[in-house]
Amino acid sequence: MLKKSSLVLWGVVLFVAWNALILFFLWTRPQSLSDHGRLTEEVIRLAQDAESELEHQKDLLQQIYRYSDLWRRRKAGEAELHPPAAASVQPSTAAPLSRHSQISPDAVLPVLVIACDRSTVRRCLDKLLHYRPSPERFPIIVSQDCGHDETARVIASYGDAIMHIKQPNLSDIPVPTDHRKFQGYYKIARHYHWALSQVFRTFQHQAAIVVEDDLEVAPDFFEYFQAAFPLLLADPTLWCVSAWNDNGKEQMVDAAHPDLLYRTDFFPGLGWLLLSDLWNELEPKWPKAFWDDWMRQPEQRQGRSCIRPEVSRTMTFGRKGVSHGQFFDQHLKFIKLNDRFVPFTQMDLSYLKKNEYDRSFRDQVYAAPELRVEELQGNQRRELGTVRVQYTTRDSFKAFAKALGVMDDLKSGVPRAGYRGIVSFLYRSRRVYLAPPSDWIGYDPSWS
């Protein structure tokens, strides 16, 4: 572990080394009078380069010191929770642990903020810091791409309250000719790969919550993830916990019941928790671009699901981005952010485990009376309460979804926010399940 004195020593060594290089250059260079002017210019240039490099090394050493300090605090916390094993057990020879026993339910859950060139990242960071219940349990790591100076100054203004790391590779990425307009998506995928590797490889965290610099979080954002984390550890059919509901517009959610949680087969992103085990699985095959849609492919999902809320625990304020604001204007800006604190850690969430959830959710959906879209649009049969609209084909799903205001796109056959093909939402203040027939046997990847 680096000590502060060691960092000072390294700084001295670097300074001496650079000056030694300058002296060596002077001693070995011909000293004719005709070269005197050029020699003076070269000495000045070298001195400037040395000063610039020393500043860079100083910044790097300060970052290392910050990381070391965080690591010491983290290891001290873990030592209190997990006393050292007997001396006779060597880590290198111990049997590998299962996911259930390897990660403690009390593990540190860092928040990784993916940043680029939005100086409005301040809005994201202010809310995270305001609602964060524990700096030790939820350290904030901001990973910045793009090299944008103004954004870097905003992040640096938070001092030791956060950790600021910078993506070192800012070069353009060679892309196919027909993908030139998608260069931004390639850089985003590269940045995610680097940032997640820093969190799980360099800092050796066991889990992480990922948000982007244009997300604002709800008052119970941390409470939600803290409560759902043990579920993620206990149920191998889950691979993420998300703060996002793709159909979370205000008129489509039950804001009076913000405690409602669901399983979903669709990877939502936009504020999500993953385990280091999942990164071990995904990192070797991480895509060059469009990482979120890649996550939604059957090869990655492997039949696993995520937990998602009825009312989103994040909202995006970032109209500016690689999608040029079109999707934001049409949809994202209407997502409702939860404004009521739900004490999830005091609730029993075991109903979200697959076996129990599948049985109760399916019974609930198919017990609801079936109604035609036209009847629903006409606000008919109000006495029925919760109803079900049935689709049987890709085209009927898309037509019904569009008619009812639900997102109608499918990724490898999976509808947004859907579980077992079922999408739950409110329409004119009544619960509606847009669902396939009860003998549904699985997703058809050709539905896209």
Buried (B, 14 or more C-beta within 10 A) or exposed (E): EBEEEBBEEBBEEBBEEBEEEBEEEEEEEEEEEEEEEEBEEBBEEBEEEBEEBBEEBBEBBEBBBBBBBBBEBBEEBBEEEEEEEEEEEEEEEEEEEEBEEBBBEBBBBBBBBBBBBBBBBBBBBEBBBEBBEEBEBBBBBBBBBBEBEEBBEBBEEBEEEBBBBBBEEEEEBEBEEEBEEBBBBBBBBBBBBBBBBBBBEEBEBBBBBBBBBBBBBBBBBBBBBBBBBBBBBEBEBBBBBBBBBBBBBEEBBBBEEBBBBBBBBBBBBBBBBBBBBBBEEBEEEBBBBBBBBBBBBBEBBEEBBBBBBBBBBBBBBBBEBEEEEEEBEEBBBBBBBBEEBBEBBEEEBEEBBBEEBBEEBBEBBBEBEEBBBEBBEEEEBEEBEBBBBBBEEBEBBBBBBEBBBBBBEBBBBBBBBBBBBBBBBBBEEBBBBBBBEEEEEEBBEEBE
